[in-house]
Amino acid sequence: MLAIAAVAIGVTVADSGGRKRPFPPPAERELGKQARSRMAQLLKTPGVTVYDSGEDDGRYQRPLVWVRLADGRSIGSILIAEGLAREWSPRYVADWC
């Protein structure tokens, strides 16, 4: 299992549940599971590169990174295009469902 303790720059995904928010709405939880699954699939693509921005998200001090496929597309842009992520910026609050 691959775990990443980083935040892809400019991307936010639905909440699949966790310690801080164990009971997101069912529709949001399902979107979160789909996003997590698709991200795992994309990360297995040969030639994936992670670029560290040198910054963190401020709140949780997770590194902000760019994740790109060998063809140059960002994983974030793919997730956004597929409806599994939304563009993120500081102080952004997502209303998924």
Secondary structure, DSSP 4 states (H G I P E B T S, - for coil): -----SEETTEEE-----SS-S---HHHHHHHHHHHHHHHHHHTSTT-EEEEEEEE-SSS-PEEEEEE-TTS-BHHHHHHHTTSEEE--TT------
